[in-house]
Amino acid sequence: MKIEIGQRAPDFLMFDTEKAPVRLSELKGENVLLLFFPFAFTSTCTAELCATRDDIAFYQNANAKVYGISVDAPYSLGVFKKEQNLNFQLLSDFNKTVSESYGCIHDRWGMELKGVSKRSAFIIDKNGIVQYAEILENASEQPNFDAIKQTLAGLTQIN
């Protein structure tokens, strides 16, 4: 399924690195930035998430909750989060259902791995509507953070 701007975001239930459940529908009233990434501990994923960490004040000022999402287990994501001193939650899509519902999963990826999340970014507004959607086919590219920030800034002006 391809996610389109203007549609209601698919709800999900995933677990963070503390094994606490996170459900999108319970975040209503806040802007949400979802950053899907292939794997913890890889160079591009580390660079992307550390850049997000370093810009966390922008996201907080935009009333945006940031979530990094991969198919890694919560345990390995916990080690990655701690090692990189990430200041936002990482969610495990170990069963790949959320990546599939957002249309951002590789059928086959390097080393013939099946079901790896594509690097993607989605902004969901306080009403649960998708305001930004970017799915990258090339895992060595990063999302367009300028466009992400511009979209969030626009939502902040509306609120």
Residue, then its C-alpha position, 0 to 999 in steps of 0.5 A: m500500500k502506498i501512503e499518500i499525503g492527505q490520507r489518514a495514517p495507518d494506526f500501529l502498535m509497536f514496542d520501544t526499547e524499554k518494551a513499552p507499547v506505542r500506539l499511533s492513535e494515542l498520539k493524537g494532538e501531536n505532530v509525529l515524525l516517523l523515520f523508518f531505517p534499514f538497520a541499527f549500527t550501519s553507517t547511513c542509519t547512524a548518521e541519519l539518527c545522530a543528525t536527528r538527535d542533534d536537531i531534537a530542539f527543532y522537533q520539540n519546538a514544532n511539537a513533534k514526537v520523533y520515532g525511529i523505526s526498524v525491523d531490529a529487535p527492541y533489545s538491539l535497538g536499545v543498545f544502539k540507542k544507548e551507544q549513540n545517545l539518541n534522545f528519541q524513541l526507537l520502535s521495533d517493527f520486528n514483525k514487519t507489519v508497520s513497514e508493510s502498511y506504510g509501503c516502505i519495505h524491501d522484498r529483497w535487500g542486500m545479502e538476499l535479506k527479506g523484509v527490511s524497512k526502506r529508509s522513509a520519512f512520514i509526518i503525521d499531523k495532530n489529527g492523524i493525517v499524513q502531511y509528508a511522505e518520502i520513501l527512498e529506494n537507495a538505502s545510502e540516501q537520507p530523507n530530505f530533512d529541509a523538506i521535513k522541517q519546512t512541513l513541520a514549520g508549516l504545521t506549527q503555524i497552523n496550530 
